[in-house]
Amino acid sequence: MDVLLWGVLPYLVLATLVLGTIWRYRYDKFGWTTRSSQLYESRLLRIGSPLFHFGILMVFIGHVGGLVIPEDWTEKVGISESIYHFNALLFGGIAGVCTLVGILILVVRRRRTGPVFMATTTNDKVMYVLLVGAITLGLWTTLVSVGAGQEAHNYRETVSPWFRSLFTLQPDVEAMAAAPVQFHIHVLVALLLFAAWPFTRLVHAFTAPVHYLFRPYIVYRSRDARTPAPTGRPRPGWSPVGTTDRDRSNR
């Protein structure tokens, strides 16, 4: 069972994520959207959406730091395990709470706003269950670590080596199997979320408008009120394209 869960399942999820995203892009480009509902309700959206998106971004950065960067690397730059653990719990806890509060606000908004609820599909409901489950379980592992005190499990000795070993195609099944049950459940729910990702509205994360940060400014110029608008002939911007005066007279 450990080989199936921690040695086979991650690659099946990765294949589903990659191939599903390619399929979605090729055959459902018009559905590649979040289906914005801001038109129906914006008050709760202005609160919940920033909390969720900025919170999940911080959670992602924290997971990259904890899973990808080996423990001995941080020790070489002078960051002891106790300092790393404290900062991970503090900032990870804050990011997790913000993310959970944000997603709960969005769920309440979707349930209480009639038009938004009517536009909610079964697919959306499954997505919200997986999202809330993954976030809640992540906070649970954090709280368990705090409650355990000095005996807190160091996931950088079990989960992190297993995660990095997946990229070398030599999964360290024993390391992941040695982690506590709360980490097992958290990882399994996260794998289910990534497997469903290409088939939900979450796919829009792969086309975030990052280029907006680098595009040139849009310059708006207003015409001086003292300058009268041109009269007589129509403005060039409205001139027909590909026609002549004789073509128009024959219509």
N, C-alpha and C positions, 0 to 999 in steps of 0.2 A: 504493500500500500504506500509506503514512503517513496519508493521509486516511482510509482505512478503519479503521486501528488507533487513531488518536488523534483522529479527528473524528467517526466514526460509532459505533464499538464502545462507547465510554463511555455513549452515550445508549441503546443497546440494552440494556446491562447495567442502567442505571438503571430503564428501563421494566420489565425482568424482575424487578428487586428490588421495585419498588413494586407492580406488578400481582400478582406471585407472593405477596407478603405478604398482600395483600387477599384473594386466593383462598384461601390457607392459613387465614386467620382465619375466613372464611365457611364453608368446607367441611371443615375439619379442626381444630376447636377442641379436641377431645379429644386430638389428637396434638401440640398446641402445648405441648411439654414436653421436658425434658432426659432423661426416662426415668431417674431417679436409680437408681444401683446401689450406694448406700452400705450397703444391707442386706447385700450379699455381701462387701464389703471396704471398710474404712475407714482402715486405717493409711496406705497410700500416698495415698489420696484426701485425707487431712488435710494432706499435704505438697504434692502436685501441684496441687490445685485452687486454693489461695490464691496459689501462685507464678504460675500461669497467669493467673488473673483479675486480680490486682493488676498483674502485668506487662503484660498486654494493655491495661489501662486507662491505664497510663503511656505505652505505645506510641501509643495513640490520641490522648492529649493532645499528645504530641510531634509527631505528624503534623499535627494541627490547627494547632499553632503554626508549623510549618515550611512548610506548604502554603497556609494561609489568610492569615497575617500577612505583608505585603510586607516586603522587606528594608529599604526606606527608613524604614519605621515604627520598626523596632527601632533604627536608627541615630539617629533623632531623639530617642529617649529615652536615648541615651548608650551603647547596646550595640553595640560594634563587631562587624564580621563575624568577626574572629578569636576574640573572646570567645564569640559565639554559636556558632561552629563547635565550639569546645572543649567547651562545655556540652552541645551536641547530641550530640557523640560520646561524652562521658562518661556522661551520664544515659540517652541513647538506647541505648548499649551495655549498660548495666546492666539496663535494662528489657527489652531484647531477649534477653539471656542468661536472665533470670528466666523470661520467657515460654517460651523454647525448652526450658529444663530442666523447667518445669512440664508442658508438653504431652508431652514425652518420658516423664515419670513416669506420666502418665495413659495413654499408649499402652502402656507396658510393663505397667501394672496391668491394662488391658483384655485384653492378650494372655495374661497369665499366670494370671489369675483365671478359672476355668472358667465359672461362671455369667455373669460379665460378658462374656466372649468369645462365649458362645452367644447373648447378647442383642444382639451387634453386627451391624448390617446392612451390606449393600454401600454403602448411602447413607452410613453412618457412616465407613466406610473411605475413601471418596472425600473426605469432609469433612476427615478427619485428614491425608490427603495434601496437600490444598490448604492447610490451616492450617500444617503443618510447612514446606511449600514457601515460603509467603509469609514466614514468620518467618525461615527460614534465608536467603532471598534478601535480606531487609532487613538482617540482620547482615552478609551478604557485602558489600553496598554500604558499610556502615560500616567494615568492615575494609579494603576497597579505598581508602576515603577516608583512613584512617589511614596506610596504606602509601604513599600518594601524597605525603604531606607537604604542602609548600606548593603542589604542583600538583594538589591534590584538587579534584574537580569541585564547583562550587557549584550544587547543585540548585535553589537559590532563584532562579536566573537562567534556568532551563529548565523543570523539572518544575512548580515552583510557579506561574509565570505561566500555563502550560498548564492546570493544575488550576483556577485561578480563572477562566480564560476560558471554561470549560465552563458556568459559571453565567450568563454573559452571552450564551450561545448563539452565541458566536463563537470556537470552539476555535482556539488558537494552535498549529497542527500543527507549524510549523517549530521552535518552541521545544522541544517534546517530542522531535522528531526529532533535535535537536542533542545530547540527553543521551546518555551512554554506554550501552552495550548492557546492563550490569547493571541499570540503572534501567528499561530497556524490559522486561526479563524480569520484574523485580519487579512492575511495574505490571500486566503482562498476567496474571500469576498472581493478583494481588489482584483484578482484574476478574472472573476466573473464580470466585474465592471469593465475591464479592458476587452474582454471577449464580446461584450454587447456594445462597446463604444462605437464601432463603425455604423451600427444600425439605429442609432439614436441621434438626437439633436446635438449631442456632445461632439459630434464629428466636426462641428464648426470651429473647434479649437485648433484644428490643423490649418485653418485658413484665417487666422487672426490677422487683422489689418496692420501688421507691423510696419509696412511701408509708409504708413501715415506719419511715422516719426521722422522720416527722411525725405519726404516729398517737399518741394518748394512751397512757399507761402502762396495762398490765393489772394490776389490783390483786387479789391473792389474799388471802382472809381465811380463817383456820381457826377452827372452832368451839371455844370454851373447853371443855377436858376436863371441867370441873365442871358444865357445862350439859348435862343429859341430852337425848337425842334425843326428839322428840315421839313419843308412842305413841297407839295407838287408830286414829283416822282417818288415811288416807294423806296424805302431804305434798301441799300444793297443786300443787307442780311436777309431780306424777305423776297429777293428776286427769284423767279423760277429758275431751276437748273435744268439745262438740256432742252430748252424750248426757245422758239423764236416768236417774233410778233405775228408772223403769218400763221404759225401753229396755233397761237391763242385765238386769232380771228376766225379760224375754221371750226372752233369748238362750239 
